[in-house]
Every structure is written in structure tokens, then in C-alpha cells.
């Protein structure tokens, strides 16, 4: 084989390891080289020292080059096309060894793990998994920072002030984490950095919980409302205030991600034999967090969808208000999708379309609803003689006009 590489994935990202030229050729062939980041295998030294029977493995591991890539649906498909990954005995980590058939053919084939595969040692896999967890947290934090910028552009001065008043509670936590991450970038001591941030988690969780409760309160604003005018007012308010709460949540989650990066550094430095369990615990905590967020946002969108359905049934008399409800609903849904994306939550919801007034006039149910609300006389001059005639028939018979 002209070159061999190894792939490792934890579901959030993938590490490609091997000779540098082979690693770069593989990622370039997959169209992913520009997105890759350096992945320092030298940081595994502490894990290797803690593991049993790995002394002869250490030098081979350190000689390898590795690049990390966050998985997106597109990049995951490209890697599947290049070669499938198999589960390892290390929970949550998949692996594959690929061989290059030739520099000119640019094809990679799955090959059997051989003596050259030092990276599949359980201690090494545990360390790789821990480092990948850090990369996933950092990548998520970067996406959340970009999201905060986009949300900030949508907030007016009043809402921005409301948001900033809440985020002020995080001032000390932000200062501690930002200082720790800055020093970390220069290779600072993990134990010292952990001392800086170890007490900030509770503050972040408290603000996060307040924002989640505020989202739940927004969903309650629609309960019991059926009139289109009331729904218009409620959904407009939700569209405005949801941006505030999602901005607060994004900041909290960004800080939690960076907190866990420092936390994993501390474990790697002080208790490398416990890194595997800690990595799994962090992964589980992230899943729980995603589930809690999804529960709150799904309830909010479910309530908004109910409002949209009610508004779309009252287009004849309330066309303008119905369109406003649908607009607010879709705007909120788009913002929620933006917020979900960094957390790895994919959107499955399609935007709701407003029923046109012309189509509403052809809909017996719309005519019936309008007839019940206003009565036939009140509609004169609004829908025209044809529409009034149809309404009269529907109101009387409760069936399709002409039935």
C-alpha cells in the first residue's frame, strides 16, 4: 500500500491519523482538508503512562500525525463513502484502517488491522476519546459564539438591554473561563486553570435554568387563546422574547462547553486512569442537556403551531392577523433551528404557509367559521355577494355550499 491511515470517530467528530502526507491526501480526496484541525497525539503521554503494557506503544503513537474534523451530515457521508467505521471495545469510539491503492487512483480501501495499528490499544483509544470530547466542546462553543452575533443583530436596544441584564449575572463566570481559556492557549498548567473555574458551574446552571423556565412561560402565553387578534399579539411577543432567552441559553451553553474543556484537561493531568469514565460522563451530560433543551423548544413550537392552525382557519375575517401569526411562527421556528444546530439537533419541521383569502373563500370550513363568528349580515361588503350567499348556506346547513 502506498499509505495507511486510521480513522476514529465518537459521533461528533473524526480523527484521521497516520503519516502526514497520507492523512492530508485522504482528507483532500474527501474534500475535507480545509476544515481539519491539528490533533496533538503527544497529549496522550499521560494516558499511556497510566495504562498497562503500553510502554512499547508510546513511541509509535507519538510518531503519528493526526487531524480532527467535526462531523456534519455532509462530511459524515463523505467519510462513509470513503470507508465504513467499526465499533471498538471502547464505548462510543469507532475505528477503521484504510489503505491507499495508489497515488494516482485516489482510492482508499478498508484493510485488516495489523501490527502497525498501535492506536487501537484500549488506553490509547480512551485518550483519543477524551481529546475528541474536548474538540467537540470547543467546536460547539465556536458555533454558539457565531450564533450570538447573529441573534444580537436581530435585537433592538430594549431587548438587548433585557438580555444583558440577565447575562450580567454571569460576569464573574465569564471572566474566570475566558482567562483560563486564554492561558490554556499558551500551554498553561491544567491544575491551576481548574482552580480558576471550578466554582463557576453553579452560576451558569442557575442562569440557564431561568432561561429555560422563561421559554416555558412563553409557551403558556398561547394557552386558552382562540381569537385571531389575541393569537397575533401573543405570537408577536413570543417571537420577540424568544430571541432574548435563546441568546441567554446560547451564552450559557458556550460557557459550559469551555468549562468542560478545562475540566477534561484537569482529569487528563491529575487522574488519567479516570479519563475514560469522565469522557463518558461528559457525553451523557451533553445528551441530557440536549434533551432538556429540546423538550422546552418543542413545547414552544407545538403551542405556536396550534396558534398557526387556529389563525389559518380564520382567514376570511382576519387575513392580516392570520398572516402575522404565521410570520411570527416561522420566524421563531427559524431562530430555534439556528439555536439547535450547534447542539447537534437537526430540524425536521417545514415552514407553515398562510392560507390565501381566495382559497379561504373556497373552503367550506373557513366559510362556516366566519359565518359563526360574524353572521351573514356582518360580512356584506367584505366577501361580496357570492361569498355571503355561500356563508348563508353553510351557516344554515353546516355543509358545503350547494349541498
Residue pairs with C-beta under 8 A, 6 or more apart in sequence:
1 99
1 100
1 101
1 111
2 22
2 99
2 100
2 101
2 102
2 103
3 18
3 19
3 21
3 22
3 25
3 99
3 100
4 18
4 19
4 22
4 97
4 98
4 99
4 100
4 111
4 116
5 16
5 17
5 18
5 19
5 22
5 23
5 26
5 97
5 98
5 100
5 108
6 16
6 17
6 18
6 95
6 96
6 97
6 98
6 117
6 119
6 120
7 14
7 15
7 16
7 17
7 79
7 83
7 85
7 94
7 95
7 96
7 97
7 98
8 14
8 15
8 17
8 93
8 94
8 95
8 119
8 125
8 128
8 132
9 15
9 71
9 79
9 85
9 93
9 94
9 95
10 92
10 93
10 94
10 129
10 132
10 133
10 136
10 283
11 71
11 92
12 70
12 71
12 132
12 133
12 136
12 139
12 344
13 68
13 69
13 70
13 71
13 132
13 135
13 136
13 139
14 68
14 69
14 71
14 75
14 79
15 39
15 66
15 67
15 68
15 69
15 128
15 132
16 23
16 26
16 27
16 36
16 66
16 67
16 69
17 23
17 39
17 41
17 64
17 65
17 66
17 119
18 64
18 65
18 66
19 64
19 65
20 65
22 100
23 65
23 66
23 67
24 33
24 67
25 100
25 103
25 106
26 82
26 98
26 100
26 108
27 33
27 36
27 67
27 69
29 82
29 106
29 108
30 75
30 78
30 79
30 81
30 82
31 78
32 69
32 75
32 78
32 79
35 69
35 70
35 75
36 67
36 68
36 69
37 67
37 68
37 69
37 135
38 66
38 67
38 68
39 66
39 67
39 68
39 131
39 135
40 66
40 131
41 61
41 62
41 64
41 65
41 66
41 128
42 62
43 127
43 131
43 268
44 61
44 62
44 124
44 127
44 128
44 131
45 58
45 62
46 127
46 268
46 269
46 272
47 123
47 124
47 126
47 127
47 130
47 268
47 272
47 275
48 54
48 55
48 57
48 58
48 61
48 123
48 124
48 127
49 58
49 272
50 123
50 272
50 273
51 121
51 122
51 123
51 124
51 126
51 273
52 123
54 121
54 123
54 124
57 118
57 121
57 123
57 124
60 118
61 118
61 119
61 124
64 118
64 119
68 132
68 135
69 75
70 135
70 136
70 139
71 79
73 346
79 85
82 98
82 108
83 96
83 98
83 108
83 109
83 110
84 96
84 110
85 94
85 95
85 96
86 94
86 95
86 96
87 93
87 94
88 94
88 95
88 120
88 125
89 122
89 125
90 122
90 125
90 126
90 129
90 276
91 280
92 129
92 279
92 280
92 283
93 125
93 128
93 129
95 120
95 125
96 110
97 110
97 111
97 112
97 113
97 114
97 117
98 108
98 109
98 110
98 111
99 108
99 109
99 110
99 111
100 107
100 108
101 107
101 108
101 109
113 120
118 124
119 125
119 128
126 275
126 276
126 279
127 268
127 272
127 275
129 276
129 279
130 264
130 267
130 268
130 275
130 276
130 278
130 279
133 260
133 264
133 279
133 282
133 283
134 260
134 261
134 264
134 265
137 257
137 258
137 260
137 261
137 264
137 282
138 257
138 258
138 261
140 253
140 254
140 257
140 342
140 343
140 344
141 254
141 257
141 258
141 261
143 341
143 342
144 250
144 251
144 253
144 254
144 257
144 342
145 254
147 250
147 338
147 339
147 341
147 342
148 247
148 250
148 251
148 254
150 338
151 243
151 246
151 247
151 250
151 335
151 338
152 160
152 247
154 243
154 335
155 163
155 243
155 244
155 247
159 240
159 241
159 243
159 244
162 244
163 244
163 247
163 248
166 207
166 210
166 211
166 244
166 248
167 207
167 248
167 251
169 203
169 206
169 207
170 203
170 204
170 207
170 251
170 252
170 255
172 200
172 203
173 200
173 203
173 204
173 255
174 255
176 196
176 197
176 200
177 197
177 200
177 255
177 258
177 259
177 262
179 196
180 188
180 193
180 196
180 197
180 258
180 262
181 258
181 261
181 262
183 192
183 193
184 193
184 261
184 262
184 265
189 269
190 262
190 265
190 266
190 268
190 269
190 270
191 266
191 269
191 270
193 262
193 265
193 266
194 262
194 263
194 265
194 266
196 262
197 259
197 262
197 263
200 255
200 259
201 256
201 259
204 252
204 255
204 256
204 259
205 252
207 248
207 252
208 248
208 249
208 252
208 253
208 256
210 248
211 245
211 248
211 249
211 252
212 249
212 292
212 293
212 296
214 241
214 244
214 245
215 242
215 245
215 246
215 249
215 296
215 297
215 300
216 296
216 299
216 300
218 237
218 238
218 241
218 242
218 245
218 300
219 238
219 296
219 299
219 300
219 302
219 303
220 303
221 234
221 237
221 238
222 231
222 234
222 235
222 238
222 303
222 304
222 306
222 307
223 303
225 231
225 234
225 307
226 310
228 310
228 311
228 314
228 317
228 318
228 321
228 322
228 325
229 318
229 321
231 307
231 310
231 311
231 321
231 325
232 311
232 321
232 324
232 325
232 328
234 307
235 304
235 307
235 324
235 325
235 328
235 329
235 332
236 324
236 328
238 300
238 304
238 328
238 332
239 328
239 331
239 332
242 300
242 332
242 335
242 336
243 335
246 335
246 336
246 339
249 293
249 339
250 339
250 342
253 289
253 342
253 343
256 289
260 282
263 278
263 282
264 275
264 278
264 279
264 282
267 274
267 275
267 278
268 275
289 343
290 343
290 344
290 345
293 340
293 343
293 345
294 340
294 345
297 336
297 339
297 340
300 332
300 336
301 332
301 333
301 336
301 349
304 328
304 329
304 332
304 333
305 329
305 352
307 325
307 329
308 325
308 326
308 329
308 352
311 318
311 321
311 322
311 325
311 326
311 354
312 322
312 326
312 352
312 354
312 355
313 365
313 366
313 369
314 321
314 322
314 366
314 369
314 370
314 373
315 322
315 354
315 355
315 356
315 357
315 359
315 360
315 366
316 357
316 360
316 361
316 366
316 367
316 369
316 370
316 379
316 382
316 383
316 387
317 370
317 373
317 374
317 379
317 382
319 357
319 360
322 354
322 355
323 354
326 352
326 353
326 354
327 354
329 352
330 351
330 352
333 349
333 351
334 351
337 347
337 349
340 346
340 347
341 347
355 363
355 366
360 366
361 367
361 383
361 387
361 390
364 394
364 399
364 400
364 401
367 387
367 390
367 391
367 394
367 401
368 394
368 395
368 398
370 379
370 383
370 391
371 379
371 391
371 392
371 394
371 395
372 395
375 395
376 388
376 391
376 392
376 395
379 387
379 388
379 391
380 388
383 391
389 401
390 401
393 401
393 402
393 403
394 400
394 401
397 403
